[in-house]
Amino acid sequence: MDEERRATSAQTGEGGEDAASNPVKTDYTGETPVTADAETPPQENTAPVYESFSLYGSEDEKQWTPPKAGDVPNVKTKRKKPPFPWKNFWKTAAIAVFGLMIVFSTATSAYLLKDHLLAENTVAQIKETNSSAEENNVTQISSGGQELSVTEINAKVASSVVLITGANMYGSGQGTGMIISADGYILTNAHVVEDFSELTVTLNDGNETEYEATMVGYDNTTDIAVIKIDAKDLTPVTFGTSADLEVGESVVVIGNPLGGEFSGSVTTGIVSALNRKVEFDDGQVYTYIQTDAAINSGNSGGPLVNKSGQVIGINSAKIDSSIAEGMGFAIPIDAAVPVINDLIEYGYVTNRPYIGISGETIDEQYSQYYSLPQGVHVVSIASGSPAADSDLQVDDIITAINDTAVTSIGELNNIKNQYSPGDSVSLTVYRYSTEKTLTIKITLSEMTSDMQ
C-alpha cells in the first residue's frame, strides 16, 4: 500500500543544494505512465538485451532490426525487439522500482515536521452532518493563539490520527491518515490507498477500534485521498494555514512509522524550506514544505502540525539516500483544501484537463541510442477520449504541446494542466511508422474519477 515516495536523485530547491536519492516511480499524474516488467537491470555502458515478443500481435507491425554483434557490445542478435526498442528498458526499470516499492511497502513515506504560524488558526471543521457533500466541505480561517508544548500538541492531535491498512490479492500495507470530520471522513495520501480493494481504519482511542473504510475519492496529481468510515462523535484535526509559515519554525509529526507496531510515534523538527520543487522519476514536479523531522515508511498521509496544534501539511515524501538525511516533504494544507473539498463533493477534482492516453517516457539515453526524439511514447488510447477523437495513434511520440517541448510523461501532465477542459491544444507528434513529424489538434475534456 503505501509505498514510500522517493524523490529523484538530484533535487534543487531554494537553497541550491542537491540531494541524492534512489528514485521510485510515483503514479499520480493525470495521464497514466506505463512501464513493462523486466528481467535483468541494464548493465552500465552496455546495450540492453531484449526478449522476443510482440505487443500488438499484428503481422504487418513494424519490426526493429537489432544491431549486429560487432556494432554494439553485449547485444544478442538472435533476439528480436518489439515494435519499440525501449520496451524492455522500461521492464527493467519497473523491476528495479518494484523492488524498492517492496522494501518500502510496509507504509508510507514522509512525515514531515514543520513549525507553524504564530497563531491559533482555528479552522472551521467539516460539519457534523451527512445531509449533503457541500455541507462537509473543509474551510480555514486565519490564526492567532497560544503556543503549545510538544506534550500538549500530542494530547490535542494524537486521537485524530489513525492507522490505515489496505489489502488486495497481492498483499497488504499500512499508512497514516487523519480524521477531518466527526462523522468519519479521513484524509490521507493517494499512494497510501489507491491500490487496495479493502481498507481498514484503526482508531487511536485506547481500544484500537477498527472500521471498514470506503473510498470517497483520490487524486494522483496531488497525491491526496479521502476515505470514509461509518462512525460518529469522532475528534477531527484542526486545519491551520500554510501561507504564513517561515523557515525555522517548529513542527511536530504524529503517525505510524513502519506500520502498526509503532503507531502514534511523535517526532519534531523545523521547517527547512518552503515552496520546495521536487521532481519524481516520472517527471512530475510537486511543490512541498521541506522539513528535517524524522520520516519513515508508514508516516505518509499523516499530519504535519504547527506549534498551536493545527495541521499545516500532509506528509507525503522523503529523499532516501545514504548521503542525505532529514529531507522530508509535506503537501501544504492551503493547496490541499480545494482538492479535499472536491473529493468529498464530487469524488474527483473538477476542472482537470484530460487527453486520454497511457504513455511512457523516451529519455535522452534511449533517444540517442535509437535515433528517436525525446518525448512521450503513446502506448494506448482510451476509447471515447479526446485522443481517440483525434488523429493521434498508438506508437506516436508526443514531443511538444503548443510548441512547448515535452520530454517526459511528467512534463506532459505539467504542461497539460496549465489548460482547462474545453481548450484546444496542438500536439507535435513524431509518427514512428512513417518517420514524419505531424501537428495534431486535440480538444481537452474534463478528467473524472474513472479516468485516473
Buried (B, 14 or more C-beta within 10 A) or exposed (E): BBBBBBBBBEBEBEEEEEBBBBBBBBBBBBBBBBBBEBEEEBEEEEBBBBBEEEBEEEEEEEEBEBEEEEEBEEBEEEEBBBBBBBBBBBBBBBBBBBEBBEBBBBBBBBBBBBBBBBBBBBBEBBBBEBEEBEEBBBEBEBBEBEBBEBEBBBEBBBBBBBBBBBBEEEEBBBBBBBBBBBBBBBBBBBBBBBBBEEBBBBBBEEEEEEBEBEBBBBBBBBBBBBBBBEBEEBBBBBBBBBBBBEBEBBBBBBBBBBBBEBBBBBBBBBBBBBEBEBBBBBBBBBBBBBBBBBBBBBBBBBBBBBBBBBBBBBBBBBBBBEEBBBBBBBBBBBBBBBBBBBBBBBBBBBEBBBBBBBBBBBBEEBBEBEEBBBBBBBBEBBEEBBBEBBBBBBBBBBBBBBEEEBBBBBBBBBBBBEBEBEEEBEBBBBBBEEEEEBEBEBBBBBBBBEBB
